[in-house]
Each structure stands twice: as C-alpha cells, then as structure tokens.
Amino acid sequence: MKNYTIVVLKGDGIGPDIIDATLRVLEAVRKREDRFQLNYQFYPAGAECYRQTGTNLSQEAFAACQQADAILKGPMGLPDVRKPDGTEAGLLGGVLRKGLDLYANVRPIRLFPEIATALAGKLAEDIDYVIVRENTEGIYFSRGQGEVTPEGVKDTIVTTRVGTERIVRFAFELARSRTGAPQDGIKRVTCLDKSNVLRSFALFRQVFLEIGEQYPDIEKQCVYADAAAQALVLWPERFSVIVCENFLGDIFSDLGAATAGGLGFCGAANIGARHAMFETTHGSAPSLAGQNKANPIAQILAGAMMLNHLDEVEASACIMTAVETVCREKRVWIDADGCPIEGTQWVTDAIVECVADGK
C-alpha cells in the first residue's frame, strides 16, 4: 500500500470549510480504493497566520512543503490584512509558486451537466478545455519588486526562453493526453498573447511555434488576447488546451469559469519538476466563513487533481464521476451568489455518497 505525505494549508475565510469537505471526500475514496494512505500534515498559513505571527507561512511549513508528496491549499487572504506597501499579506502565490518553482498552473474549465452557464445555447459537452498558465514569470514576476517613485510605479514583464519552453512543452504534452476540442475532436494548443504590441509576448509566440514543430500531431493556433476574450465566450467548444503568460492566464481562467457555472466549479494545479500544489481558483470569501454556504466543489476537484498527479488515477476518476453524477441528478443548486442552496454539508454528503457507491 502506497503512503503519501500531504501538507494541508486550510487558509482563511471559507478555506477551512471547503478543505474539511475535501478531506471527507478523499477519505471516502481512500476507503473505497483501499490501496493507498494519505498522511496529512496541517500548518497555519495565510492572512490570519500573518496577523498572528508576522509571516504568512512559517519556515517550518515551507520546509514541510518541500518534503511533501503534494500540497492541498485552501484559499488565502483577508481584505483587511495587508503589508505596509498596501498589497494583501495572506497570499501565498509568490511564496510557493516561485519558492517551489511550480511553473505550470493548470486550470480546467469544464461545464458539468445541469449546471447553469451564462452562455445561451451552450451544453455541458461544449465547454471542456484547460488553461495552462506560466506561473513564475510574466508581469507577476515583479510581485513586491516594482520600481516605486513618488510619481508612479513600474512593474516589469519578464519572459525567458527557458521558462517559455517548459510551459509550452507542458501544454503540448497535456494536449496529447486529452481527447481534443469538443467541437471537432482535434487535439489543439492555442497560444494567447499580445505579440503585436509587446516584445515579451512576441518571444512567447516565437517559442510556442518553435516547440510546436516537435508536435506534428497537435494543431497549433495563435490568438491575440483581446480577440480571445470574445472567442472564449462565443465559441468555447473550439478550445482544448490554452497556453499563456502568467497575468493573462489569471484573467482568462476567471472568464472561463464564468461560462462554466462560476469559480466554485474550478479547481487548479500548480506543477513543478519536483513539487505540486492543488487549490481553488477563487478567493477566501470571509463573509461566508463558517455559515455552511460555500461551494466545496472546486476544492474537491482540486483534491481529485492531486490524486491524479499521484498516479491514483482510478481514485481521481471516482471523485470526478461523483461530482458529475451529483450535478446531473440536480443535487446541486447554485444561487445568484454562487452558493449551493442546500449548503456545503449537503453537497459534500451527496458527493461522499456517490463515491462510496461508485456512481
């Protein structure tokens, strides 16, 4: 029996609520599969940790992350907990993504059955693509390092050939493992950029086309980011895998989430050569904390992605099937604020039941 060490960072706001829900689902699938153990190590992290200790992640916790098989992270940050420069103090993006060199941010955009979409006429089978976001460079490279003067601030975009090569290669390898775009079944990677304006994006596109030549079985497509904003709304079924710079990936994954029922249905993975972290793409929503109102599905899907990364493919698929079943059977009803009407525990109970029954 395999044993995995998982560092759990519950985070702020609804973080503990949805992490606890995810741990219940993971335990249910572990019992069902009975082939592996998940050994959890819990550490405080985020805004409340910063408020109490002056740091959002202790050195001890970071060292544990370096040794773990995976990291399961809840949403971090509280709007009133900020650093002296005005930025949020609880966010761990720079600490873990750069500190562990988690260069690939993987954000699936999938519309589950019977979940309402803002796009009229689109069906669940029309929206199923993945955004692969470069996670360590781009404009976010300047996090905390911008040039500040009384007259203004300058943040620098950083794009390196090595960094772009590895994220583009990751995207093409992912495309090979998928069934292709919903519209035509073609395995396709789309590069989003602004290469007509900025040299950094011109380099990104150049490297994309160069690496693409090594994948003759994968169709290559380049789209300017502003045009992509329209295309992802009008024709989401044309996309399979999208690769882009850090900031663009952040923006477009939220746009995609809006077409797939909201951020409450979008988990994410942060993958590096040696480490991996799994999280939601949404924030900590402190106004909902402890009220049984948070949608746990995004965090549960992140847990499924974690199992897939650990090569527990059947266990991961079991959770995905359970989420799909709960949605198809209309056991999840989302209100206008993105909250499950029946509550966090109801949704979690339904998914745990489907996992146990193998549905």
JOPEDA-V55744 format. One record per helix or strand of 2 or more residues. SS is the DSSP state (A for helix, B for strand). FROM is the first residue (numbers start at 1). TO is the last residue. Records with the same first field share a line. If there is no record, write none. Layout:
SS->FROM-TO, FROM-TO
This chain:
B->2-9, 36-42, 70-73, 104-110, 128-134, 147-149, 152-154, 188-193, 219-224, 241-244, 267-271, 276-280
A->15-33, 47-53, 59-67, 93-99, 124-126, 139-142, 161-177, 199-212, 225-234, 236-238, 246-259, 263-265, 286-288, 297-309, 313-328, 344-357
